[in-house]
Amino acid sequence: MCRSIKTLRHADVVATDEEIRAAARQFVRKVSGFTKPSPRHEAAFEQAVDEISIASQRLLASVAGNLAGHTHAHAHAGAHISS
């Protein structure tokens, strides 16, 4: 796991577009081995960042929708157990 990539999924905080893009950029840097791509590779590097950002936004939106019900179910189960 790349230690510099920040976890973006939290129950009560929505990741910003900037945070998602920064994480995507870190991922592309790790995979490509480029800290800063040469002009020759810059277009491919930026396209990869764009694609990973979009995929990450979709993933987080999907997980957030599922997490809301999941969190409620766990809270309800916890209340039931403590009764």
PDB file with SEQRES, HELIX, SHEET and CRYST1 records, atoms N, CA, C and O in Angstrom:
SEQRES   1 A   83  MET CYS ARG SER ILE LYS THR LEU ARG HIS ALA ASP VAL          
SEQRES   2 A   83  VAL ALA THR ASP GLU GLU ILE ARG ALA ALA ALA ARG GLN          
SEQRES   3 A   83  PHE VAL ARG LYS VAL SER GLY PHE THR LYS PRO SER PRO          
SEQRES   4 A   83  ARG HIS GLU ALA ALA PHE GLU GLN ALA VAL ASP GLU ILE          
SEQRES   5 A   83  SER ILE ALA SER GLN ARG LEU LEU ALA SER VAL ALA GLY          
SEQRES   6 A   83  ASN LEU ALA GLY HIS THR HIS ALA HIS ALA HIS ALA GLY          
SEQRES   7 A   83  ALA HIS ILE SER SER                                          
HELIX    1 AA1 ASP A   17  SER A   32  1                                  16    
HELIX    2 AA2 GLU A   42  SER A   82  1                                  41    
CRYST1    1.000    1.000    1.000  90.00  90.00  90.00 P 1           1          
ATOM      1  N   MET A   1       0.856  -1.182   0.000  1.00  0.00           N  
ATOM      2  CA  MET A   1       0.000   0.000   0.000  1.00  0.00           C  
ATOM      3  C   MET A   1       0.887   1.225   0.000  1.00  0.00           C  
ATOM      4  O   MET A   1       1.887   1.275   0.716  1.00  0.00           O  
ATOM      5  N   CYS A   2       0.538   2.182  -0.774  1.00  0.00           N  
ATOM      6  CA  CYS A   2       1.287   3.432  -0.831  1.00  0.00           C  
ATOM      7  C   CYS A   2       0.914   4.280   0.383  1.00  0.00           C  
ATOM      8  O   CYS A   2      -0.225   4.731   0.501  1.00  0.00           O  
ATOM      9  N   ARG A   3       1.851   4.493   1.265  1.00  0.00           N  
ATOM     10  CA  ARG A   3       1.575   5.183   2.523  1.00  0.00           C  
ATOM     11  C   ARG A   3       1.149   6.629   2.348  1.00  0.00           C  
ATOM     12  O   ARG A   3       0.473   7.169   3.225  1.00  0.00           O  
ATOM     13  N   SER A   4       1.515   7.275   1.257  1.00  0.00           N  
ATOM     14  CA  SER A   4       1.180   8.689   1.084  1.00  0.00           C  
ATOM     15  C   SER A   4      -0.227   8.900   0.530  1.00  0.00           C  
ATOM     16  O   SER A   4      -0.680  10.040   0.429  1.00  0.00           O  
ATOM     17  N   ILE A   5      -0.923   7.828   0.172  1.00  0.00           N  
ATOM     18  CA  ILE A   5      -2.296   7.972  -0.307  1.00  0.00           C  
ATOM     19  C   ILE A   5      -3.215   7.966   0.906  1.00  0.00           C  
ATOM     20  O   ILE A   5      -3.223   7.025   1.700  1.00  0.00           O  
ATOM     21  N   LYS A   6      -3.989   9.038   1.029  1.00  0.00           N  
ATOM     22  CA  LYS A   6      -4.887   9.237   2.158  1.00  0.00           C  
ATOM     23  C   LYS A   6      -6.168   8.434   1.964  1.00  0.00           C  
ATOM     24  O   LYS A   6      -6.691   8.364   0.852  1.00  0.00           O  
ATOM     25  N   THR A   7      -6.683   7.825   3.043  1.00  0.00           N  
ATOM     26  CA  THR A   7      -7.975   7.152   2.993  1.00  0.00           C  
ATOM     27  C   THR A   7      -9.057   8.203   2.793  1.00  0.00           C  
ATOM     28  O   THR A   7      -9.096   9.199   3.516  1.00  0.00           O  
ATOM     29  N   LEU A   8      -9.926   7.993   1.828  1.00  0.00           N  
ATOM     30  CA  LEU A   8     -10.938   8.990   1.484  1.00  0.00           C  
ATOM     31  C   LEU A   8     -12.337   8.608   1.955  1.00  0.00           C  
ATOM     32  O   LEU A   8     -13.251   9.428   1.873  1.00  0.00           O  
ATOM     33  N   ARG A   9     -12.526   7.393   2.443  1.00  0.00           N  
ATOM     34  CA  ARG A   9     -13.852   6.969   2.875  1.00  0.00           C  
ATOM     35  C   ARG A   9     -13.971   7.122   4.383  1.00  0.00           C  
ATOM     36  O   ARG A   9     -13.263   6.473   5.152  1.00  0.00           O  
ATOM     37  N   HIS A  10     -14.868   7.982   4.776  1.00  0.00           N  
ATOM     38  CA  HIS A  10     -15.179   8.182   6.189  1.00  0.00           C  
ATOM     39  C   HIS A  10     -16.691   8.229   6.313  1.00  0.00           C  
ATOM     40  O   HIS A  10     -17.368   8.682   5.390  1.00  0.00           O  
ATOM     41  N   ALA A  11     -17.234   7.774   7.426  1.00  0.00           N  
ATOM     42  CA  ALA A  11     -18.683   7.700   7.603  1.00  0.00           C  
ATOM     43  C   ALA A  11     -19.348   9.066   7.571  1.00  0.00           C  
ATOM     44  O   ALA A  11     -20.467   9.191   7.072  1.00  0.00           O  
ATOM     45  N   ASP A  12     -18.693  10.082   8.085  1.00  0.00           N  
ATOM     46  CA  ASP A  12     -19.366  11.369   8.226  1.00  0.00           C  
ATOM     47  C   ASP A  12     -18.742  12.506   7.428  1.00  0.00           C  
ATOM     48  O   ASP A  12     -19.231  13.634   7.500  1.00  0.00           O  
ATOM     49  N   VAL A  13     -17.677  12.248   6.670  1.00  0.00           N  
ATOM     50  CA  VAL A  13     -16.999  13.295   5.913  1.00  0.00           C  
ATOM     51  C   VAL A  13     -16.900  12.876   4.451  1.00  0.00           C  
ATOM     52  O   VAL A  13     -16.476  11.761   4.144  1.00  0.00           O  
ATOM     53  N   VAL A  14     -17.289  13.766   3.561  1.00  0.00           N  
ATOM     54  CA  VAL A  14     -17.206  13.496   2.126  1.00  0.00           C  
ATOM     55  C   VAL A  14     -15.874  14.028   1.606  1.00  0.00           C  
ATOM     56  O   VAL A  14     -15.502  15.169   1.881  1.00  0.00           O  
ATOM     57  N   ALA A  15     -15.170  13.205   0.864  1.00  0.00           N  
ATOM     58  CA  ALA A  15     -13.897  13.626   0.275  1.00  0.00           C  
ATOM     59  C   ALA A  15     -14.159  14.679  -0.792  1.00  0.00           C  
ATOM     60  O   ALA A  15     -15.136  14.595  -1.537  1.00  0.00           O  
ATOM     61  N   THR A  16     -13.284  15.664  -0.858  1.00  0.00           N  
ATOM     62  CA  THR A  16     -13.416  16.705  -1.872  1.00  0.00           C  
ATOM     63  C   THR A  16     -12.832  16.212  -3.193  1.00  0.00           C  
ATOM     64  O   THR A  16     -12.073  15.244  -3.232  1.00  0.00           O  
ATOM     65  N   ASP A  17     -13.200  16.898  -4.269  1.00  0.00           N  
ATOM     66  CA  ASP A  17     -12.631  16.559  -5.578  1.00  0.00           C  
ATOM     67  C   ASP A  17     -11.114  16.692  -5.555  1.00  0.00           C  
ATOM     68  O   ASP A  17     -10.406  15.900  -6.177  1.00  0.00           O  
ATOM     69  N   GLU A  18     -10.620  17.689  -4.840  1.00  0.00           N  
ATOM     70  CA  GLU A  18      -9.161  17.907  -4.743  1.00  0.00           C  
ATOM     71  C   GLU A  18      -8.484  16.745  -4.027  1.00  0.00           C  
ATOM     72  O   GLU A  18      -7.412  16.302  -4.439  1.00  0.00           O  
ATOM     73  N   GLU A  19      -9.105  16.246  -2.954  1.00  0.00           N  
ATOM     74  CA  GLU A  19      -8.533  15.106  -2.228  1.00  0.00           C  
ATOM     75  C   GLU A  19      -8.538  13.848  -3.088  1.00  0.00           C  
ATOM     76  O   GLU A  19      -7.574  13.082  -3.082  1.00  0.00           O  
ATOM     77  N   ILE A  20      -9.614  13.639  -3.819  1.00  0.00           N  
ATOM     78  CA  ILE A  20      -9.708  12.471  -4.697  1.00  0.00           C  
ATOM     79  C   ILE A  20      -8.654  12.555  -5.795  1.00  0.00           C  
ATOM     80  O   ILE A  20      -7.991  11.563  -6.098  1.00  0.00           O  
ATOM     81  N   ARG A  21      -8.497  13.726  -6.387  1.00  0.00           N  
ATOM     82  CA  ARG A  21      -7.505  13.909  -7.445  1.00  0.00           C  
ATOM     83  C   ARG A  21      -6.083  13.732  -6.911  1.00  0.00           C  
ATOM     84  O   ARG A  21      -5.239  13.137  -7.581  1.00  0.00           O  
ATOM     85  N   ALA A  22      -5.817  14.244  -5.712  1.00  0.00           N  
ATOM     86  CA  ALA A  22      -4.484  14.095  -5.116  1.00  0.00           C  
ATOM     87  C   ALA A  22      -4.169  12.615  -4.872  1.00  0.00           C  
ATOM     88  O   ALA A  22      -3.047  12.171  -5.116  1.00  0.00           O  
ATOM     89  N   ALA A  23      -5.145  11.862  -4.397  1.00  0.00           N  
ATOM     90  CA  ALA A  23      -4.937  10.426  -4.173  1.00  0.00           C  
ATOM     91  C   ALA A  23      -4.707   9.708  -5.505  1.00  0.00           C  
ATOM     92  O   ALA A  23      -3.858   8.822  -5.601  1.00  0.00           O  
ATOM     93  N   ALA A  24      -5.467  10.095  -6.526  1.00  0.00           N  
ATOM     94  CA  ALA A  24      -5.286   9.497  -7.854  1.00  0.00           C  
ATOM     95  C   ALA A  24      -3.895   9.798  -8.391  1.00  0.00           C  
ATOM     96  O   ALA A  24      -3.238   8.930  -8.966  1.00  0.00           O  
ATOM     97  N   ARG A  25      -3.453  11.037  -8.198  1.00  0.00           N  
ATOM     98  CA  ARG A  25      -2.112  11.431  -8.655  1.00  0.00           C  
ATOM     99  C   ARG A  25      -1.040  10.598  -7.937  1.00  0.00           C  
ATOM    100  O   ARG A  25      -0.089  10.139  -8.570  1.00  0.00           O  
ATOM    101  N   GLN A  26      -1.185  10.404  -6.641  1.00  0.00           N  
ATOM    102  CA  GLN A  26      -0.217   9.597  -5.894  1.00  0.00           C  
ATOM    103  C   GLN A  26      -0.196   8.156  -6.403  1.00  0.00           C  
ATOM    104  O   GLN A  26       0.865   7.542  -6.519  1.00  0.00           O  
ATOM    105  N   PHE A  27      -1.392   7.624  -6.706  1.00  0.00           N  
ATOM    106  CA  PHE A  27      -1.476   6.270  -7.223  1.00  0.00           C  
ATOM    107  C   PHE A  27      -0.759   6.152  -8.569  1.00  0.00           C  
ATOM    108  O   PHE A  27       0.004   5.212  -8.794  1.00  0.00           O  
ATOM    109  N   VAL A  28      -1.013   7.116  -9.461  1.00  0.00           N  
ATOM    110  CA  VAL A  28      -0.374   7.093 -10.784  1.00  0.00           C  
ATOM    111  C   VAL A  28       1.136   7.249 -10.638  1.00  0.00           C  
ATOM    112  O   VAL A  28       1.891   6.600 -11.362  1.00  0.00           O  
ATOM    113  N   ARG A  29       1.583   8.078  -9.736  1.00  0.00           N  
ATOM    114  CA  ARG A  29       3.029   8.220  -9.492  1.00  0.00           C  
ATOM    115  C   ARG A  29       3.632   6.895  -9.055  1.00  0.00           C  
ATOM    116  O   ARG A  29       4.703   6.505  -9.521  1.00  0.00           O  
ATOM    117  N   LYS A  30       2.937   6.208  -8.157  1.00  0.00           N  
ATOM    118  CA  LYS A  30       3.444   4.934  -7.647  1.00  0.00           C  
ATOM    119  C   LYS A  30       3.503   3.890  -8.760  1.00  0.00           C  
ATOM    120  O   LYS A  30       4.505   3.193  -8.916  1.00  0.00           O  
ATOM    121  N   VAL A  31       2.423   3.789  -9.528  1.00  0.00           N  
ATOM    122  CA  VAL A  31       2.351   2.782 -10.579  1.00  0.00           C  
ATOM    123  C   VAL A  31       3.347   3.065 -11.699  1.00  0.00           C  
ATOM    124  O   VAL A  31       4.015   2.155 -12.189  1.00  0.00           O  
ATOM    125  N   SER A  32       3.445   4.344 -12.104  1.00  0.00           N  
ATOM    126  CA  SER A  32       4.292   4.696 -13.247  1.00  0.00           C  
ATOM    127  C   SER A  32       5.769   4.831 -12.889  1.00  0.00           C  
ATOM    128  O   SER A  32       6.638   4.663 -13.744  1.00  0.00           O  
ATOM    129  N   GLY A  33       6.046   5.133 -11.632  1.00  0.00           N  
ATOM    130  CA  GLY A  33       7.422   5.378 -11.232  1.00  0.00           C  
ATOM    131  C   GLY A  33       7.874   6.808 -11.502  1.00  0.00           C  
ATOM    132  O   GLY A  33       9.035   7.144 -11.273  1.00  0.00           O  
ATOM    133  N   PHE A  34       6.964   7.654 -11.988  1.00  0.00           N  
ATOM    134  CA  PHE A  34       7.271   9.060 -12.263  1.00  0.00           C  
ATOM    135  C   PHE A  34       6.782   9.934 -11.115  1.00  0.00           C  
ATOM    136  O   PHE A  34       5.609   9.875 -10.746  1.00  0.00           O  
ATOM    137  N   THR A  35       7.663  10.734 -10.554  1.00  0.00           N  
ATOM    138  CA  THR A  35       7.223  11.757  -9.611  1.00  0.00           C  
ATOM    139  C   THR A  35       6.609  12.895 -10.401  1.00  0.00           C  
ATOM    140  O   THR A  35       5.536  13.399 -10.069  1.00  0.00           O  
ATOM    141  N   LYS A  36       7.309  13.288 -11.451  1.00  0.00           N  
ATOM    142  CA  LYS A  36       6.806  14.282 -12.398  1.00  0.00           C  
ATOM    143  C   LYS A  36       7.170  13.751 -13.781  1.00  0.00           C  
ATOM    144  O   LYS A  36       8.346  13.601 -14.109  1.00  0.00           O  
ATOM    145  N   PRO A  37       6.147  13.470 -14.587  1.00  0.00           N  
ATOM    146  CA  PRO A  37       6.453  12.886 -15.897  1.00  0.00           C  
ATOM    147  C   PRO A  37       7.125  13.890 -16.824  1.00  0.00           C  
ATOM    148  O   PRO A  37       6.960  15.102 -16.691  1.00  0.00           O  
ATOM    149  N   SER A  38       7.876  13.356 -17.750  1.00  0.00           N  
ATOM    150  CA  SER A  38       8.496  14.201 -18.778  1.00  0.00           C  
ATOM    151  C   SER A  38       7.389  14.732 -19.688  1.00  0.00           C  
ATOM    152  O   SER A  38       6.290  14.177 -19.711  1.00  0.00           O  
ATOM    153  N   PRO A  39       7.665  15.790 -20.430  1.00  0.00           N  
ATOM    154  CA  PRO A  39       6.660  16.301 -21.373  1.00  0.00           C  
ATOM    155  C   PRO A  39       6.140  15.214 -22.318  1.00  0.00           C  
ATOM    156  O   PRO A  39       4.980  15.239 -22.728  1.00  0.00           O  
ATOM    157  N   ARG A  40       6.994  14.280 -22.648  1.00  0.00           N  
ATOM    158  CA  ARG A  40       6.620  13.183 -23.548  1.00  0.00           C  
ATOM    159  C   ARG A  40       5.525  12.293 -22.938  1.00  0.00           C  
ATOM    160  O   ARG A  40       4.673  11.773 -23.658  1.00  0.00           O  
ATOM    161  N   HIS A  41       5.553  12.121 -21.601  1.00  0.00           N  
ATOM    162  CA  HIS A  41       4.612  11.230 -20.920  1.00  0.00           C  
ATOM    163  C   HIS A  41       3.498  11.963 -20.180  1.00  0.00           C  
ATOM    164  O   HIS A  41       2.614  11.328 -19.605  1.00  0.00           O  
ATOM    165  N   GLU A  42       3.534  13.282 -20.190  1.00  0.00           N  
ATOM    166  CA  GLU A  42       2.597  14.064 -19.383  1.00  0.00           C  
ATOM    167  C   GLU A  42       1.129  13.824 -19.750  1.00  0.00           C  
ATOM    168  O   GLU A  42       0.291  13.713 -18.855  1.00  0.00           O  
ATOM    169  N   ALA A  43       0.804  13.743 -21.019  1.00  0.00           N  
ATOM    170  CA  ALA A  43      -0.588  13.539 -21.439  1.00  0.00           C  
ATOM    171  C   ALA A  43      -1.126  12.200 -20.928  1.00  0.00           C  
ATOM    172  O   ALA A  43      -2.243  12.132 -20.415  1.00  0.00           O  
ATOM    173  N   ALA A  44      -0.333  11.144 -21.069  1.00  0.00           N  
ATOM    174  CA  ALA A  44      -0.758   9.827 -20.593  1.00  0.00           C  
ATOM    175  C   ALA A  44      -0.896   9.819 -19.072  1.00  0.00           C  
ATOM    176  O   ALA A  44      -1.822   9.214 -18.531  1.00  0.00           O  
ATOM    177  N   PHE A  45       0.027  10.490 -18.384  1.00  0.00           N  
ATOM    178  CA  PHE A  45       0.006  10.579 -16.927  1.00  0.00           C  
ATOM    179  C   PHE A  45      -1.272  11.289 -16.471  1.00  0.00           C  
ATOM    180  O   PHE A  45      -1.971  10.799 -15.585  1.00  0.00           O  
ATOM    181  N   GLU A  46      -1.576  12.437 -17.072  1.00  0.00           N  
ATOM    182  CA  GLU A  46      -2.755  13.213 -16.684  1.00  0.00           C  
ATOM    183  C   GLU A  46      -4.048  12.477 -17.037  1.00  0.00           C  
ATOM    184  O   GLU A  46      -5.029  12.564 -16.298  1.00  0.00           O  
ATOM    185  N   GLN A  47      -4.059  11.761 -18.146  1.00  0.00           N  
ATOM    186  CA  GLN A  47      -5.234  10.974 -18.509  1.00  0.00           C  
ATOM    187  C   GLN A  47      -5.474   9.875 -17.466  1.00  0.00           C  
ATOM    188  O   GLN A  47      -6.614   9.618 -17.081  1.00  0.00           O  
ATOM    189  N   ALA A  48      -4.413   9.240 -17.021  1.00  0.00           N  
ATOM    190  CA  ALA A  48      -4.548   8.210 -15.983  1.00  0.00           C  
ATOM    191  C   ALA A  48      -5.077   8.821 -14.688  1.00  0.00           C  
ATOM    192  O   ALA A  48      -5.933   8.227 -14.032  1.00  0.00           O  
ATOM    193  N   VAL A  49      -4.583   9.997 -14.312  1.00  0.00           N  
ATOM    194  CA  VAL A  49      -5.080  10.682 -13.107  1.00  0.00           C  
ATOM    195  C   VAL A  49      -6.568  10.967 -13.260  1.00  0.00           C  
ATOM    196  O   VAL A  49      -7.337  10.742 -12.326  1.00  0.00           O  
ATOM    197  N   ASP A  50      -6.985  11.460 -14.423  1.00  0.00           N  
ATOM    198  CA  ASP A  50      -8.404  11.751 -14.672  1.00  0.00           C  
ATOM    199  C   ASP A  50      -9.257  10.492 -14.533  1.00  0.00           C  
ATOM    200  O   ASP A  50     -10.290  10.508 -13.864  1.00  0.00           O  
ATOM    201  N   GLU A  51      -8.826   9.411 -15.163  1.00  0.00           N  
ATOM    202  CA  GLU A  51      -9.602   8.169 -15.154  1.00  0.00           C  
ATOM    203  C   GLU A  51      -9.697   7.582 -13.746  1.00  0.00           C  
ATOM    204  O   GLU A  51     -10.757   7.099 -13.347  1.00  0.00           O  
ATOM    205  N   ILE A  52      -8.616   7.621 -13.005  1.00  0.00           N  
ATOM    206  CA  ILE A  52      -8.635   7.087 -11.644  1.00  0.00           C  
ATOM    207  C   ILE A  52      -9.467   7.973 -10.731  1.00  0.00           C  
ATOM    208  O   ILE A  52     -10.138   7.471  -9.829  1.00  0.00           O  
ATOM    209  N   SER A  53      -9.434   9.275 -10.949  1.00  0.00           N  
ATOM    210  CA  SER A  53     -10.277  10.200 -10.173  1.00  0.00           C  
ATOM    211  C   SER A  53     -11.751   9.887 -10.387  1.00  0.00           C  
ATOM    212  O   SER A  53     -12.523   9.829  -9.430  1.00  0.00           O  
ATOM    213  N   ILE A  54     -12.136   9.687 -11.628  1.00  0.00           N  
ATOM    214  CA  ILE A  54     -13.538   9.373 -11.949  1.00  0.00           C  
ATOM    215  C   ILE A  54     -13.951   8.044 -11.316  1.00  0.00           C  
ATOM    216  O   ILE A  54     -15.018   7.944 -10.711  1.00  0.00           O  
ATOM    217  N   ALA A  55     -13.109   7.036 -11.458  1.00  0.00           N  
ATOM    218  CA  ALA A  55     -13.416   5.733 -10.877  1.00  0.00           C  
ATOM    219  C   ALA A  55     -13.504   5.821  -9.356  1.00  0.00           C  
ATOM    220  O   ALA A  55     -14.359   5.181  -8.744  1.00  0.00           O  
ATOM    221  N   SER A  56     -12.631   6.604  -8.751  1.00  0.00           N  
ATOM    222  CA  SER A  56     -12.646   6.769  -7.292  1.00  0.00           C  
ATOM    223  C   SER A  56     -13.911   7.481  -6.833  1.00  0.00           C  
ATOM    224  O   SER A  56     -14.498   7.108  -5.818  1.00  0.00           O  
ATOM    225  N   GLN A  57     -14.339   8.509  -7.576  1.00  0.00           N  
ATOM    226  CA  GLN A  57     -15.578   9.214  -7.236  1.00  0.00           C  
ATOM    227  C   GLN A  57     -16.773   8.274  -7.312  1.00  0.00           C  
ATOM    228  O   GLN A  57     -17.649   8.310  -6.448  1.00  0.00           O  
ATOM    229  N   ARG A  58     -16.813   7.435  -8.337  1.00  0.00           N  
ATOM    230  CA  ARG A  58     -17.900   6.451  -8.463  1.00  0.00           C  
ATOM    231  C   ARG A  58     -17.888   5.475  -7.288  1.00  0.00           C  
ATOM    232  O   ARG A  58     -18.926   5.183  -6.694  1.00  0.00           O  
ATOM    233  N   LEU A  59     -16.711   4.984  -6.971  1.00  0.00           N  
ATOM    234  CA  LEU A  59     -16.581   4.040  -5.863  1.00  0.00           C  
ATOM    235  C   LEU A  59     -17.045   4.671  -4.553  1.00  0.00           C  
ATOM    236  O   LEU A  59     -17.828   4.069  -3.818  1.00  0.00           O  
ATOM    237  N   LEU A  60     -16.573   5.869  -4.260  1.00  0.00           N  
ATOM    238  CA  LEU A  60     -16.940   6.531  -3.014  1.00  0.00           C  
ATOM    239  C   LEU A  60     -18.431   6.838  -2.954  1.00  0.00           C  
ATOM    240  O   LEU A  60     -19.042   6.726  -1.892  1.00  0.00           O  
ATOM    241  N   ALA A  61     -19.019   7.222  -4.074  1.00  0.00           N  
ATOM    242  CA  ALA A  61     -20.463   7.483  -4.108  1.00  0.00           C  
ATOM    243  C   ALA A  61     -21.241   6.200  -3.833  1.00  0.00           C  
ATOM    244  O   ALA A  61     -22.230   6.218  -3.100  1.00  0.00           O  
ATOM    245  N   SER A  62     -20.805   5.102  -4.410  1.00  0.00           N  
ATOM    246  CA  SER A  62     -21.462   3.821  -4.205  1.00  0.00           C  
ATOM    247  C   SER A  62     -21.321   3.357  -2.765  1.00  0.00           C  
ATOM    248  O   SER A  62     -22.294   2.924  -2.149  1.00  0.00           O  
ATOM    249  N   VAL A  63     -20.123   3.447  -2.235  1.00  0.00           N  
ATOM    250  CA  VAL A  63     -19.868   3.022  -0.860  1.00  0.00           C  
ATOM    251  C   VAL A  63     -20.620   3.911   0.124  1.00  0.00           C  
ATOM    252  O   VAL A  63     -21.153   3.421   1.119  1.00  0.00           O  
ATOM    253  N   ALA A  64     -20.667   5.219  -0.147  1.00  0.00           N  
ATOM    254  CA  ALA A  64     -21.375   6.142   0.747  1.00  0.00           C  
ATOM    255  C   ALA A  64     -22.855   5.787   0.804  1.00  0.00           C  
ATOM    256  O   ALA A  64     -23.462   5.833   1.874  1.00  0.00           O  
ATOM    257  N   GLY A  65     -23.439   5.434  -0.334  1.00  0.00           N  
ATOM    258  CA  GLY A  65     -24.848   5.037  -0.352  1.00  0.00           C  
ATOM    259  C   GLY A  65     -25.073   3.771   0.442  1.00  0.00           C  
ATOM    260  O   GLY A  65     -26.056   3.662   1.174  1.00  0.00           O  
ATOM    261  N   ASN A  66     -24.183   2.825   0.306  1.00  0.00           N  
ATOM    262  CA  ASN A  66     -24.294   1.569   1.045  1.00  0.00           C  
ATOM    263  C   ASN A  66     -23.934   1.752   2.518  1.00  0.00           C  
ATOM    264  O   ASN A  66     -24.497   1.089   3.388  1.00  0.00           O  
ATOM    265  N   LEU A  67     -23.006   2.644   2.786  1.00  0.00           N  
ATOM    266  CA  LEU A  67     -22.536   2.852   4.148  1.00  0.00           C  
ATOM    267  C   LEU A  67     -23.623   3.444   5.027  1.00  0.00           C  
ATOM    268  O   LEU A  67     -23.709   3.103   6.206  1.00  0.00           O  
ATOM    269  N   ALA A  68     -24.453   4.318   4.486  1.00  0.00           N  
ATOM    270  CA  ALA A  68     -25.510   4.941   5.276  1.00  0.00           C  
ATOM    271  C   ALA A  68     -26.430   3.873   5.856  1.00  0.00           C  
ATOM    272  O   ALA A  68     -26.739   3.916   7.047  1.00  0.00           O  
ATOM    273  N   GLY A  69     -26.868   2.932   5.059  1.00  0.00           N  
ATOM    274  CA  GLY A  69     -27.711   1.849   5.549  1.00  0.00           C  
ATOM    275  C   GLY A  69     -26.946   0.905   6.454  1.00  0.00           C  
ATOM    276  O   GLY A  69     -27.486   0.411   7.443  1.00  0.00           O  
ATOM    277  N   HIS A  70     -25.691   0.654   6.119  1.00  0.00           N  
ATOM    278  CA  HIS A  70     -24.843  -0.242   6.892  1.00  0.00           C  
ATOM    279  C   HIS A  70     -24.607   0.320   8.295  1.00  0.00           C  
ATOM    280  O   HIS A  70     -24.695  -0.412   9.281  1.00  0.00           O  
ATOM    281  N   THR A  71     -24.308   1.615   8.383  1.00  0.00           N  
ATOM    282  CA  THR A  71     -24.064   2.252   9.673  1.00  0.00           C  
ATOM    283  C   THR A  71     -25.323   2.202  10.528  1.00  0.00           C  
ATOM    284  O   THR A  71     -25.252   1.919  11.724  1.00  0.00           O  
ATOM    285  N   HIS A  72     -26.484   2.480   9.914  1.00  0.00           N  
ATOM    286  CA  HIS A  72     -27.746   2.457  10.643  1.00  0.00           C  
ATOM    287  C   HIS A  72     -28.026   1.045  11.160  1.00  0.00           C  
ATOM    288  O   HIS A  72     -28.470   0.877  12.296  1.00  0.00           O  
ATOM    289  N   ALA A  73     -27.773   0.047  10.343  1.00  0.00           N  
ATOM    290  CA  ALA A  73     -28.021  -1.336  10.751  1.00  0.00           C  
ATOM    291  C   ALA A  73     -27.126  -1.723  11.926  1.00  0.00           C  
ATOM    292  O   ALA A  73     -27.579  -2.390  12.856  1.00  0.00           O  
ATOM    293  N   HIS A  74     -25.854  -1.307  11.890  1.00  0.00           N  
ATOM    294  CA  HIS A  74     -24.946  -1.626  12.987  1.00  0.00           C  
ATOM    295  C   HIS A  74     -25.347  -0.888  14.262  1.00  0.00           C  
ATOM    296  O   HIS A  74     -25.270  -1.453  15.353  1.00  0.00           O  
ATOM    297  N   ALA A  75     -25.769   0.351  14.139  1.00  0.00           N  
ATOM    298  CA  ALA A  75     -26.196   1.111  15.313  1.00  0.00           C  
ATOM    299  C   ALA A  75     -27.411   0.437  15.936  1.00  0.00           C  
ATOM    300  O   ALA A  75     -27.510   0.331  17.159  1.00  0.00           O  
ATOM    301  N   HIS A  76     -28.338  -0.020  15.093  1.00  0.00           N  
ATOM    302  CA  HIS A  76     -29.539  -0.688  15.580  1.00  0.00           C  
ATOM    303  C   HIS A  76     -29.175  -2.015  16.251  1.00  0.00           C  
ATOM    304  O   HIS A  76     -29.705  -2.343  17.313  1.00  0.00           O  
ATOM    305  N   ALA A  77     -28.274  -2.773  15.631  1.00  0.00           N  
ATOM    306  CA  ALA A  77     -27.854  -4.049  16.201  1.00  0.00           C  
ATOM    307  C   ALA A  77     -27.144  -3.832  17.530  1.00  0.00           C  
ATOM    308  O   ALA A  77     -27.346  -4.593  18.477  1.00  0.00           O  
ATOM    309  N   GLY A  78     -26.321  -2.804  17.603  1.00  0.00           N  
ATOM    310  CA  GLY A  78     -25.624  -2.513  18.854  1.00  0.00           C  
ATOM    311  C   GLY A  78     -26.592  -2.140  19.958  1.00  0.00           C  
ATOM    312  O   GLY A  78     -26.400  -2.536  21.107  1.00  0.00           O  
ATOM    313  N   ALA A  79     -27.628  -1.387  19.630  1.00  0.00           N  
ATOM    314  CA  ALA A  79     -28.628  -0.997  20.614  1.00  0.00           C  
ATOM    315  C   ALA A  79     -29.396  -2.222  21.087  1.00  0.00           C  
ATOM    316  O   ALA A  79     -29.751  -2.329  22.261  1.00  0.00           O  
ATOM    317  N   HIS A  80     -29.650  -3.144  20.165  1.00  0.00           N  
ATOM    318  CA  HIS A  80     -30.384  -4.363  20.496  1.00  0.00           C  
ATOM    319  C   HIS A  80     -29.563  -5.235  21.449  1.00  0.00           C  
ATOM    320  O   HIS A  80     -30.098  -5.803  22.401  1.00  0.00           O  
ATOM    321  N   ILE A  81     -28.271  -5.331  21.183  1.00  0.00           N  
ATOM    322  CA  ILE A  81     -27.401  -6.179  22.011  1.00  0.00           C  
ATOM    323  C   ILE A  81     -27.300  -5.626  23.433  1.00  0.00           C  
ATOM    324  O   ILE A  81     -27.305  -6.381  24.406  1.00  0.00           O  
ATOM    325  N   SER A  82     -27.210  -4.308  23.539  1.00  0.00           N  
ATOM    326  CA  SER A  82     -27.025  -3.728  24.877  1.00  0.00           C  
ATOM    327  C   SER A  82     -28.309  -3.707  25.682  1.00  0.00           C  
ATOM    328  O   SER A  82     -28.267  -3.422  26.879  1.00  0.00           O  
ATOM    329  N   SER A  83     -29.449  -3.997  25.072  1.00  0.00           N  
ATOM    330  CA  SER A  83     -30.736  -3.979  25.791  1.00  0.00           C  
ATOM    331  C   SER A  83     -30.908  -5.206  26.641  1.00  0.00           C  
ATOM    332  O   SER A  83     -31.929  -5.354  27.312  1.00  0.00           O  
TER     333      SER A  83                                                      
END                                                                             
